[in-house]
């Protein structure tokens, strides 16, 4: 990995989703801008706020997909991440474990 790049593996496969009420939402349905969660696999040497194993929130519209050894990943810059969820941020009682 180079510079400020972050390599992530997405949590879910794009396609049909279910609402909390159990209604199936097809992949072709037009929805508003929706962010997605992914797990960080590797980071470049200039990345400061993210470590491998963290979960990050990103915009699926702004992504570059890459396949490594048959597994699909998303490559992005650190500045394109919207939030980081990690156990190391849970330091006090009022902490959510999120770094925004």
C-alpha positions as CSV (number, residue, x, y, z in Angstrom):
1,X,0.0,0.0,0.0
2,X,1.2,3.5,-0.8
3,X,0.8,6.9,0.7
4,X,-2.6,7.6,2.2
5,X,-4.5,4.7,0.6
6,X,-6.7,2.3,2.5
7,X,-7.8,-1.2,1.2
8,X,-11.1,-2.4,2.6
9,X,-13.3,-5.5,2.2
10,X,-17.0,-4.7,2.1
11,X,-19.3,-6.2,4.7
12,X,-22.3,-7.0,2.4
13,X,-22.8,-8.1,-1.1
14,X,-24.7,-5.6,-3.1
15,X,-28.2,-6.8,-4.1
16,X,-31.5,-7.2,-2.3
17,X,-31.8,-5.9,1.2
18,X,-34.5,-6.2,3.8
19,X,-36.0,-3.4,5.8
20,X,-36.3,-3.7,9.6
21,X,-40.0,-4.6,9.0
22,X,-39.0,-7.5,6.7
23,X,-39.9,-5.9,3.3
24,X,-37.5,-7.0,0.5
25,X,-35.9,-4.0,-1.2
26,X,-34.6,-5.0,-4.7
27,X,-31.2,-3.9,-5.9
28,X,-32.7,-1.8,-8.6
29,X,-34.7,0.4,-6.2
30,X,-33.8,4.0,-6.2
31,X,-32.7,5.0,-2.8
32,X,-31.0,8.1,-1.4
33,X,-27.3,8.3,-0.9
34,X,-26.4,5.5,1.4
35,X,-23.1,5.0,3.1
36,X,-21.6,1.5,3.6
37,X,-19.5,-0.3,6.3
38,X,-16.3,-2.2,5.4
39,X,-13.3,-3.8,7.2
40,X,-9.9,-2.3,6.7
41,X,-7.4,-4.9,5.3
42,X,-4.3,-2.8,4.7
43,X,-3.2,0.8,5.0
44,X,-0.4,2.9,3.4
45,X,2.5,4.3,5.4
46,X,0.9,7.8,5.7
47,X,-2.4,6.7,7.1
48,X,-2.9,8.1,10.6
49,X,-6.4,7.3,11.9
50,X,-7.1,3.8,10.6
51,X,-5.5,0.4,11.3
52,X,-6.1,-3.0,9.8
53,X,-9.1,-4.6,11.4
54,X,-11.0,-1.4,12.0
55,X,-14.5,-0.9,10.5
56,X,-15.0,2.2,8.4
57,X,-17.9,4.1,6.9
58,X,-17.5,5.2,3.3
59,X,-19.5,6.3,0.2
60,X,-19.9,3.3,-2.2
61,X,-20.3,5.8,-5.1
62,X,-16.7,7.1,-4.7
63,X,-14.8,3.8,-4.9
64,X,-12.2,2.0,-7.0
65,X,-12.6,-1.8,-6.9
66,X,-9.6,-4.1,-7.2
67,X,-9.4,-7.9,-7.2
68,X,-6.5,-9.5,-5.3
69,X,-6.1,-13.3,-5.5
70,X,-9.8,-13.7,-6.5
71,X,-11.2,-11.5,-3.7
72,X,-12.8,-8.1,-4.4
73,X,-11.6,-5.1,-2.4
74,X,-12.2,-1.4,-2.5
75,X,-9.2,1.0,-2.6
76,X,-9.7,4.6,-1.4
77,X,-7.9,7.5,0.2
78,X,-8.1,8.0,4.0
79,X,-9.8,11.4,3.5
80,X,-12.7,9.6,1.7
81,X,-13.7,7.8,4.9
82,X,-16.6,9.2,6.9
83,X,-16.1,7.3,10.2
84,X,-14.0,4.8,11.9
85,X,-15.3,2.2,14.4
86,X,-12.7,0.5,16.6
87,X,-12.3,-0.9,20.1
88,X,-9.3,1.3,20.8
89,X,-11.6,4.4,20.8
90,X,-13.7,3.1,23.7
91,X,-11.9,4.8,26.6
92,X,-14.6,6.2,28.8
93,X,-18.2,5.5,29.8
94,X,-19.7,8.0,27.3
95,X,-17.7,6.8,24.3
96,X,-19.5,5.2,21.4
97,X,-16.3,3.6,19.9
98,X,-16.7,5.8,16.8
99,X,-14.2,8.4,15.5
100,X,-15.8,10.8,13.1
